[in-house]
């Protein structure tokens, strides 16, 4: 992964963690099927799959992958 992409992902995670409710971000969507309970954050051509522990205000990243390979 290029350094610029890496920096962009970290920046977007910082933005997401600063929100009162990260699930209301315009690029966050619920996942369905076998990924139910997880969310995805769109970052350009990449997808970040995460789960959210709202009580602890914790975002756990499960995967970062190019769009076609994320699911």
N, C-alpha and C positions, 0 to 999 in steps of 0.2 A: 504494500500500500504506500502510495506517495506521501511525502511529508505534508504536503498541502491538504490532502484529503484527511489525513490523521488530525491535523490542526482544526480543520473544519468540523470534524466529528466531535472533538473535545469542546469546541466552542458551542456547538448545538446542545451538547449534554449540559454544559454550564447554564445555558439559557433555559433549558427544560427544568433543571433542578431549582432554578430561582422562582419558578411560577408557583402560585398558591395551589393550583390544580393542574398538573402537567398533562392530564388527559384531555384538557380543553384546547391544547395547542393545535393549530391548523394542520400540522403534518403528522399527527398521531392518530392511529386508527386501531380499533379492536381487531384481534385476529379471531378466526373461527376454526371449527373442526378440531383437529388434533392440537392446534395451538390456542385453543380457547383459554382465556385467562391471561394471555400475553398481549403485548401491544407492539406496534411497529412505528418507528420514526423514520420518515423519508428524509434523506440527506443527499440530494442530487441523485446520482445513479446507485447509491448505496441504500440499504435498509438496515436499520438497527432494531433488533428484536429484544424487547426487555419486559420485565415484570416490575410492578410497582407495589411496594409495601407502604401504604399510605400512613399507617399508624407510626411507622418509624421514619417516614419521609425518605425512603431509600429506593433508588432505581438500580435494579440489577440487570446488567447487560448480559444477554445470553449469546448473541451472535451479531456480527457485522459482516454483511456479504453484499456483493453486487445484486442488483434488483432481480435478475433472472434466476439466481441461485439461492436466494434467501429463504425460500419456503420449500 
